[in-house]
Amino acid sequence: MTSTVDQILEDIELEEWLDEHGVTYKGAGDNLKLRECPFCGDSRWRVYFSKRKKTGLCFHGDCNKHFNLFSFARQFLHLDSHSTIQHFEALGRTMGLRSHRPKLAPEPKIADGWELPTSIELPTPEGITHPFLTARRITTQTQALFGLRWCASGTFSRADFSRRIIIPVADLDGTIQSFQGRATWQVDEEAGEKRYLFPSGLPGTGRFLYGAHLALGCEHVVMGEGPFDVMAIHQALDHPDFRKLGAIGSFGLAIGGSDEGANDQLARFRELRRNALRRVTIMWDGEAGAFKAALAAGQLLRRQSIDVWIATLPQGKDPNEVDTATVRRAIENAVQLTPQSFFRLRCAPPYK
């Protein structure tokens, strides 16, 4: 490509180009979700496209195509490389090279003007990531999708987030409202170390549903507890029978909720419900306390006209501690929560 075309690609508003060419998409924030992949033809909303980077990825297991706007346009418009260059050069002549136009705000897009601790995106542009995430079997694709970062040395409100994985917490519109810092070492609780460090002065993560901005528009979501559980569930859903499902997290063994109009998790479930959600499968840890809490949360969600199913994992395990086949099997074998099954499951829980 020429430098002129590079400048045009940088200057283009991605959503305007997609609208002009009839590409069906949805989403807010930086990540757009496209209905169809022009490379493999899958039409189950498994394509993600970054407005800022103008790069994307198809999460269809047999495709996994990485692309940029140029290669996407070439494939979508059925052009060769020369004709694709001409396409963007013509577009540049009609729009002008508005290089002076303010560019999209650098990611991550953060609410209220605060900044994350000094950190770098994971994986790095060279594909390097932290061994902590590799050990947890979190793929680089998943790391990028959820916006994970590495803080080698940094602070927030005088708290030290050094040597921690930064986990941004986004609202339904994709705007980051808070974050967590996960220690990458074996913490010494007696010395006052914390596995997870939370920023003071920001909204509590319990107000949000982790990953829900990526599941907006899904009819069926699987709800884990913490961020790494959600990432593990997300990876398990990359299977032909499960790709229409989304993965979200509750940040604990409860659903925060109150009346209409409140700014809490239940309000966000109602918004998901207005955007196609019909079914939630709760997949919390495989232990008695978590199962009892799942029943209570399920009753709360049922009152929002959402069908609820309860999935069980092997004793003592969470989604990040089992393989993807076990997660999928738990979804398949989940029990629908009804007044009758609630009484039966409460009297005879699967965990002792």
Buried (B, 14 or more C-beta within 10 A) or exposed (E): EEEEBEBBBEBBBBBEBBEEEEBEBEBBBBBBBBBBBBBBEBEEBBBBBBBBBBBBBBBBEEBBBEBBBBBBBBBBEEBEEEEBBEBBEEBBEEBEEEEEEEEBEEBBBBBEEBEBBBBEBBBEEEEEBBEBBEEBBBBBBBBBBBBBBBBEEBEBEEBBBEBBBBBBBBBBBBBBBBBBBBBBEEEEEEEEEEEBBBBEEBBEBBBBBBBBBBBBBBBBBBBBBBBBBBBBBBBBBBBEEBBEBBBBBBBBBBBBBEEEEEEBBBBBBBBBBEBEBEBBBBBBBBBEEBBBBBBEBBBBBBEBEBBBBBBBBEEEBBBBBBEBEBBBBBBEEBBEBBEEBBEEBEEEBEBE
